[in-house]
């Protein structure tokens, strides 16, 4: 298993501002993922973040809006830029080792006002 | 296009009875399926998984059944306990695609006394 710490756990932000979410893992992992869960919706993959390379974004998500850093094998950040109320969601960090299931952080509940 | 569907948004079951949660998928490339449980203010927790080479996998009170021809899987919880009350997500992936998960919209299970 893996212990994943996400910060902040929740935040209320003004529209037009940016928020950076941190994800810390208790051991080295190759693959880290960022998901979003909009109200009443399923979890949707935003991007895959691998250390030493650019993040790979899913359809509908762009780097300018959701820049991601992955400076080492235990840490990643996701920034939600120029926020609008539509960005109000739960953002989740996930890690996975080969031949194991994905583990999730507790999530960051973001409200944009 | 929702490739993984959970058509029942909620389910109420009496303690001690069987809970059956259903999931349908449309992408025939999916070959690995997982169930996650999510409590409020927590990240999803892995429950049980099944590979497409099997049609059943059992772990304690939890059993997952896979019907590939119908593109349908189900999670059985026997006996249901009040602590099982949570939102359950079905997820699917394609082996070799960096383990990206496609989630259903979730089913809220309420186990009553």
Interface residues (C-beta under 8 A of the other chain):
Chain A: X4 X6 X9 X31 X33 X40 X41 X42 X43 X44 X45 X48 X56 X58 X92 X94 X96 X101 X102 X103 X104 X105 X106 X107 X109
Chain B: X2 X4 X34 X36 X41 X42 X43 X44 X45 X46 X49 X89 X91 X98 X99 X100 X101 X102 X103 X104 X105 X106
